[in-house]
Amino acid sequence: MAAITAALIKQVREETGAGMMDVKKALTEAEGDVARAKEIIRAKGIQAAGKREGRKAQEGTIASKVVDANGEQTGYALELNSETDFVAKTPKFVEFTDQVLDYAIAANANSVDDVLGAAAENGTVKEAVEEAAALFGEHVKIGQFAQISGPHVEVYAHKKSVELPPSIVAMIATDEAGAAVAHEAALQISAMGAQWLSREDVPSDIVESERRVATEKSLAEGKPEKIVPKIVEGRLNAFFKETVLLEQSYVKDPSKTVGDLFKEVGGKAVAFARIEVGKGSAE
């Protein structure tokens, strides 16, 4: 049994938003297993009392671009964070973000680490970002980064208001036929925040975790054991409908799914990505 340390309690509190005593009880029941403790908290329906207390809000913007090469398109999106939206919306900050994205594209970056190590005008992107922090008078950092490829890539950049730069960028790669509904799919991704493209893409450990949580929750609700498996499958299907892009109800016509959109044009989605300012890893 792992020791229930203050660091473990802090980690689970930050990731679930549950209170300290609830977290401590869950960790004790789970014998120090963080993943299991999170499942117990969810199964018991413990609400996020102090969700992500003390975490500093991250402002910034997102630059995006589609590049054609070798008969395919590649979409890139990069988040650059600042401390305030006052800095994030300045032309110089937006211009610098575009410049960093260009460095990432030139390096064919696939991750944030690749971006940081990419060549800049004088040194690396990491060094350029450090210099930018001094220029803007705030902490500046690379947030999230995404790259997807396919015969067609559609990008939708959402702004919360006209005076602010993009706060959400959604990208989807499709085959040629799927390009006909790619824009609608990108709008869906921006609005509904799917996590996976298809049911098959959901990692098996996550599916099993959802199954355990649904089972424990059903039993805790006093449901008869003989009907619990059917209830669990229903809850799993609801989970897929919420988190899987092709199974989500199409926001403009809930009578069909996003998958139906692609079937109607005889096309398919290949990959997608969504970046929202401030939603990446905590510092």
Disulfide bonds with the S-S distance in Angstrom:
none
